[in-house]
Amino acid sequence: MEKTDDDPLKEMMLNHGAVFTTYHGKQAVDLRETLKRWIAVWFDGHTYIIEGQRLSDGESEDMAYNLINLLGYFDRKYLRK
């Protein structure tokens, strides 16, 4: 279990993976696809690791739904303009 002191995004990427894409010849994190991957963690029957500790099933469920809301926000705010 990786714990990074000051970067929760980096911690999630280390513990639960990230999806990368090539944009203008450079690799970058595809935030939308990465969020989908993180949402799938709970729906596949696993729990999340935050700040070096594994969350309970209920906490992981809350986290999954928060990630769904975040994905919806990005879709509304940035992708459907």
Secondary structure, DSSP 8 states (H G I E B T S, - for coil): ----SS-HHHHHHHHH---EEEETTEEEE-HHHHHHHHHHHHHTT---EETTEE--HHHHHHHHHHHHHHHHHHIIIII--
